[in-house]
Amino acid sequence: MIGEPVIHDHGDMVRDATTAITEVLRQAVAIRGHASLMVSGGSSPKPLYQRLSKVDLDWSKITVSLVDERWVDPGQAGSNEDFIRENLIQNKAASANFFGLKTNHSSVETGLKSAESRFLNIHRPFDVCVMGMGSDAHTASWFPNAKGLSEALSLDNQDILCAVNADGAPVAGDHPHRITLTLRALLDSHIVVLFIPGDAKRAVFDAAPTKALSDAPVQALLRAGPKLHVFASPSS
């Protein structure tokens, strides 16, 4: 059996998640001389990144990249790369080695190989992946019933990245074309941090296992077992 995820539903979520991430990154740098941190966009983890940016780590030895990205250039509305630069790659974390996923190609499909090649010099498995969750139970860019979702969630898919078209998904808004980590790449990580603030999102997460995977993709993270650390509001 895989085992159960670790649920943290007491105390200060931002503080506790920051502590957990810091411990893993510090240990990785001490043992290997470098570490990797994959991060998501979205409003939920914003305070986490702002606090993490002030932590005393050897950030010059930590590579940061994205769990997923809208197919928009930096400087355009919706760019996760801009969001991370503004909220994490600041303060003490300004010296981190950060790269985005968006390439100069016109589509995700044509830019996929180029984007994946950026990971060649990163030690894998990743040390930490930070995930959020939308009100529709998506995480990363694994949107319910999106085109490319089955490929992204297939454990037989050994690729790091996958293209997803979430056209028609309300939460995807004006940017349905996405590039995202695959479930396989994410499950191989040393720890996966899922940040779920608020009662409404906690209820969505708790209900996810009762639904089909295609309708509530966040439940795919449960396959990480005890490597999944969920920082959530206390269940009622």
WOWO-V421179 format. One record per residue. N is the residue number from 0. RES is the residue in three letters. SS is DSSP state (2 for helix, 1 for strand, 0 for the rest). PHI is phi in radians with two decimals (* if undefined). D_CENTER is the distance of its C-alpha to the mean C-alpha in whole Angstrom. Layout:
BEGIN
N/RES/SS/PHI/D_CENTER ; N/RES/SS/PHI/D_CENTER
END
This chain:
BEGIN
0/MET/0/*/25 ; 1/ILE/0/-1.24/21 ; 2/GLY/0/1.77/21 ; 3/GLU/0/-1.67/20 ; 4/PRO/0/-1.18/16 ; 5/VAL/1/-1.67/17 ; 6/ILE/1/-1.81/17 ; 7/HIS/1/-1.88/18 ; 8/ASP/0/-2.21/20 ; 9/HIS/0/-2.36/22 ; 10/GLY/0/1.41/23 ; 11/ASP/0/-1.53/21 ; 12/MET/2/-1.05/17 ; 13/VAL/2/-1.13/16 ; 14/ARG/2/-1.06/18 ; 15/ASP/2/-1.18/18 ; 16/ALA/2/-1.18/14 ; 17/THR/2/-1.06/15 ; 18/THR/2/-1.08/17 ; 19/ALA/2/-1.10/15 ; 20/ILE/2/-1.15/13 ; 21/THR/2/-1.06/16 ; 22/GLU/2/-1.08/18 ; 23/VAL/2/-1.19/16 ; 24/LEU/2/-1.13/16 ; 25/ARG/2/-1.11/19 ; 26/GLN/2/-1.15/20 ; 27/ALA/2/-1.09/19 ; 28/VAL/2/-1.12/21 ; 29/ALA/2/-1.15/24 ; 30/ILE/2/-1.48/24 ; 31/ARG/2/-1.87/23 ; 32/GLY/0/1.55/23 ; 33/HIS/0/-2.83/19 ; 34/ALA/1/-2.59/16 ; 35/SER/1/-2.31/12 ; 36/LEU/1/-2.36/9 ; 37/MET/1/-1.79/6 ; 38/VAL/1/-2.26/4 ; 39/SER/0/-1.80/4 ; 40/GLY/0/-1.50/8 ; 41/GLY/0/1.74/10 ; 42/SER/0/-1.27/13 ; 43/SER/0/-1.03/12 ; 44/PRO/0/-1.52/10 ; 45/LYS/2/-0.95/12 ; 46/PRO/2/-1.13/15 ; 47/LEU/2/-1.11/13 ; 48/TYR/2/-1.14/12 ; 49/GLN/2/-1.10/16 ; 50/ARG/2/-1.28/17 ; 51/LEU/2/-1.10/15 ; 52/SER/0/-1.11/17 ; 53/LYS/0/-1.75/20 ; 54/VAL/0/-1.35/20 ; 55/ASP/0/-1.42/22 ; 56/LEU/0/-2.23/20 ; 57/ASP/0/-1.43/22 ; 58/TRP/2/-1.10/19 ; 59/SER/2/-1.13/21 ; 60/LYS/2/-1.83/20 ; 61/ILE/1/-2.05/16 ; 62/THR/1/-1.69/14 ; 63/VAL/1/-2.07/11 ; 64/SER/1/-2.55/9 ; 65/LEU/1/-1.81/7 ; 66/VAL/0/-1.25/4 ; 67/ASP/1/-2.79/7 ; 68/GLU/1/-2.71/10 ; 69/ARG/1/-1.28/13 ; 70/TRP/0/-1.44/16 ; 71/VAL/0/-2.28/18 ; 72/ASP/0/-1.30/19 ; 73/PRO/0/-0.95/18 ; 74/GLY/0/1.68/21 ; 75/GLN/0/-1.72/21 ; 76/ALA/0/-1.00/19 ; 77/GLY/0/1.64/16 ; 78/SER/0/-1.23/14 ; 79/ASN/2/-1.17/11 ; 80/GLU/2/-1.04/13 ; 81/ASP/2/-1.06/15 ; 82/PHE/2/-1.03/13 ; 83/ILE/2/-1.23/12 ; 84/ARG/2/-1.08/15 ; 85/GLU/2/-1.37/17 ; 86/ASN/2/-2.02/15 ; 87/LEU/0/-2.03/14 ; 88/ILE/0/-1.42/16 ; 89/GLN/0/-2.46/19 ; 90/ASN/2/0.91/21 ; 91/LYS/2/-1.22/21 ; 92/ALA/2/-1.45/18 ; 93/ALA/2/-1.11/20 ; 94/SER/2/-1.58/21 ; 95/ALA/0/-1.13/17 ; 96/ASN/1/-1.54/17 ; 97/PHE/1/-2.02/15 ; 98/PHE/0/-2.46/14 ; 99/GLY/0/-1.65/13 ; 100/LEU/0/-1.87/13 ; 101/LYS/0/-1.22/16 ; 102/THR/0/-1.87/19 ; 103/ASN/0/-1.47/22 ; 104/HIS/0/-1.25/23 ; 105/SER/0/-1.33/24 ; 106/SER/0/-2.47/21 ; 107/VAL/2/-1.05/18 ; 108/GLU/2/-1.07/20 ; 109/THR/2/-1.37/22 ; 110/GLY/2/-1.70/20 ; 111/LEU/2/-1.05/18 ; 112/LYS/2/-1.14/20 ; 113/SER/2/-1.13/20 ; 114/ALA/2/-1.14/16 ; 115/GLU/2/-1.17/16 ; 116/SER/2/-1.13/19 ; 117/ARG/0/-1.19/17 ; 118/PHE/0/-1.59/15 ; 119/LEU/0/-1.07/19 ; 120/ASN/0/-1.69/19 ; 121/ILE/0/-1.72/16 ; 122/HIS/0/-1.10/17 ; 123/ARG/0/-2.15/15 ; 124/PRO/0/-1.24/14 ; 125/PHE/0/-1.09/11 ; 126/ASP/0/-1.36/12 ; 127/VAL/1/-2.40/9 ; 128/CYS/1/-2.09/5 ; 129/VAL/1/-1.81/4 ; 130/MET/1/-2.08/4 ; 131/GLY/0/-1.98/7 ; 132/MET/0/-2.59/9 ; 133/GLY/0/-1.50/12 ; 134/SER/0/-1.16/16 ; 135/ASP/0/-1.69/16 ; 136/ALA/0/1.26/14 ; 137/HIS/0/-1.57/11 ; 138/THR/1/-2.48/8 ; 139/ALA/0/0.89/5 ; 140/SER/0/-1.97/9 ; 141/TRP/1/-1.56/11 ; 142/PHE/0/-1.50/14 ; 143/PRO/0/-0.91/17 ; 144/ASN/0/1.05/19 ; 145/ALA/0/-1.32/18 ; 146/LYS/1/-1.18/19 ; 147/GLY/0/1.72/17 ; 148/LEU/2/-1.09/16 ; 149/SER/2/-1.09/18 ; 150/GLU/2/-1.20/17 ; 151/ALA/2/-1.13/13 ; 152/LEU/2/-1.67/14 ; 153/SER/0/-1.24/17 ; 154/LEU/0/-1.27/17 ; 155/ASP/0/-1.48/20 ; 156/ASN/0/-1.46/18 ; 157/GLN/0/-1.55/18 ; 158/ASP/0/-1.22/16 ; 159/ILE/0/-1.41/13 ; 160/LEU/1/-2.13/12 ; 161/CYS/1/-2.56/14 ; 162/ALA/1/-1.59/15 ; 163/VAL/1/-2.30/15 ; 164/ASN/1/-1.99/18 ; 165/ALA/0/-1.76/17 ; 166/ASP/0/-0.98/21 ; 167/GLY/0/1.71/22 ; 168/ALA/0/-1.43/19 ; 169/PRO/2/-0.98/20 ; 170/VAL/2/-1.22/17 ; 171/ALA/2/-1.26/16 ; 172/GLY/0/1.08/19 ; 173/ASP/0/-1.50/20 ; 174/HIS/0/-2.26/18 ; 175/PRO/0/-1.32/17 ; 176/HIS/1/-1.51/17 ; 177/ARG/1/-2.27/13 ; 178/ILE/1/-2.09/12 ; 179/THR/1/-2.57/9 ; 180/LEU/1/-1.10/8 ; 181/THR/0/-1.46/10 ; 182/LEU/2/-1.07/11 ; 183/ARG/2/-1.05/13 ; 184/ALA/2/-1.12/11 ; 185/LEU/2/-1.27/8 ; 186/LEU/2/-1.14/11 ; 187/ASP/0/-1.30/13 ; 188/SER/0/-1.09/11 ; 189/HIS/0/-1.18/13 ; 190/ILE/1/-2.45/11 ; 191/VAL/1/-2.08/8 ; 192/VAL/1/-1.82/8 ; 193/LEU/1/-1.91/8 ; 194/PHE/1/-1.86/10 ; 195/ILE/1/-2.28/12 ; 196/PRO/0/-1.45/15 ; 197/GLY/0/1.66/19 ; 198/ASP/2/-1.13/21 ; 199/ALA/2/-1.11/20 ; 200/LYS/2/-1.24/16 ; 201/ARG/2/-1.06/18 ; 202/ALA/2/-1.13/20 ; 203/VAL/2/-1.10/18 ; 204/PHE/2/-1.11/16 ; 205/ASP/2/-1.11/19 ; 206/ALA/2/-1.48/21 ; 207/ALA/2/-0.96/18 ; 208/PRO/0/-1.13/20 ; 209/THR/0/-1.50/23 ; 210/LYS/0/-1.96/22 ; 211/ALA/0/-1.15/21 ; 212/LEU/0/-1.01/18 ; 213/SER/0/-1.18/19 ; 214/ASP/0/-1.62/19 ; 215/ALA/0/-2.46/16 ; 216/PRO/2/-1.05/13 ; 217/VAL/2/-1.03/11 ; 218/GLN/2/-1.12/14 ; 219/ALA/2/-1.07/13 ; 220/LEU/2/-1.15/11 ; 221/LEU/2/-1.09/14 ; 222/ARG/2/-1.20/15 ; 223/ALA/2/-1.30/14 ; 224/GLY/2/1.01/16 ; 225/PRO/2/-1.21/17 ; 226/LYS/2/-1.34/14 ; 227/LEU/1/-1.55/12 ; 228/HIS/1/-1.96/13 ; 229/VAL/1/-1.77/13 ; 230/PHE/1/-1.81/14 ; 231/ALA/1/-2.39/16 ; 232/SER/0/-1.13/19 ; 233/PRO/0/-1.00/22 ; 234/SER/0/-1.28/23 ; 235/SER/0/-1.42/26
END
